[in-house]
Amino acid sequence: MYPSVIVSESGNVVKEYADIDDYESIARYMSVLSGKFVAVVDTPLLKNAAERVFVRGTVTLAYKLGDAVLRAREGGVNPVEKAAEVLNGWAVFRGIVEKYVWRNEGGFLKGEAVLKGIGDFAGLTLKSWIMNEHIVVWINGEPVVMPPDLFILLGDDGKPVTNTELREGMVVNGVAAKAPAVWRTPEGLKFFGPKHFGFEYEYVPIEELVRRLSIK
């Protein structure tokens, strides 16, 4: 990621570091120290390197998703189901946030959310282990999403509910989708699979997990 620069609102500047893990720790500690955030510029890439490592089409997908959700709302179509469709994913849950606890640990938002199912999901309980994002998700104790696959909470209007906004008592919808293929390779799983986060699971793709749980 070198050369890189980290700058805090209070004027602290870091230009060098000894180890890539130290770099992230320093950046997160500075954000805590400043009380808000830091500005970071890092990972300069030459064009030929960028073409090899970028996951292509993500910005286009983001625009497509936002447009589809807005059109669904205007046209009386369920925006949550439309979001799942655009992501080639699954609407895996709808429920009320029964419990949400989190803490700021080293600049990471770490916590756990528990949702009680309603409607078609009545009688089911969803639990999510969070480290900034939803990392591992279970329904009635069975894994339904493992990293690097995606789990997203949406309001009934299709707007995302981030983990900084999540509150007990909210009604939310869970959408799951496949991660980009590069993250599902052995090398990708080494850096972002379940074991990276301390879970002794062998990675199982979301499409297999939803089949096991009979989620359409």
Stockholm file with secondary structure:
# STOCKHOLM 1.0

chainA/1-216         MYPSVIVSESGNVVKEYADIDDYESIARYMSVLSGKFVAVVDTPLLKNAAERVFVRGTVTLAYKLGDAVLRAREGGVNPVEKAAEVLNGWAVFRGIVEKYVWRNEGGFLKGEAVLKGIGDFAGLTLKSWIMNEHIVVWINGEPVVMPPDLFILLGDDGKPVTNTELREGMVVNGVAAKAPAVWRTPEGLKFFGPKHFGFEYEYVPIEELVRRLSIK
#=GR chainA/1-216 SS CCSCEEEETTSCEECCCSCHHHHHHHHHHHHHHHTSCEEEECCCCCHHHHHHHSCTTHHHHHHHHHHHHHHHHHHTCCHHHHHHHHTTCEEEEEEEEEEEEEEEETTEEEEEEEEEECGGGTTCEEEEEEESSEEEEEETTEEEECTTSEEEEECTTSCBCCTTTCCTTCEEEEEEECCCGGGGSHHHHHHHSGGGGTCCCCCCCHHHHHHHTTCC
#=GC SS_cons         CCSCEEEETTSCEECCCSCHHHHHHHHHHHHHHHTSCEEEECCCCCHHHHHHHSCTTHHHHHHHHHHHHHHHHHHTCCHHHHHHHHTTCEEEEEEEEEEEEEEEETTEEEEEEEEEECGGGTTCEEEEEEESSEEEEEETTEEEECTTSEEEEECTTSCBCCTTTCCTTCEEEEEEECCCGGGGSHHHHHHHSGGGGTCCCCCCCHHHHHHHTTCC
//
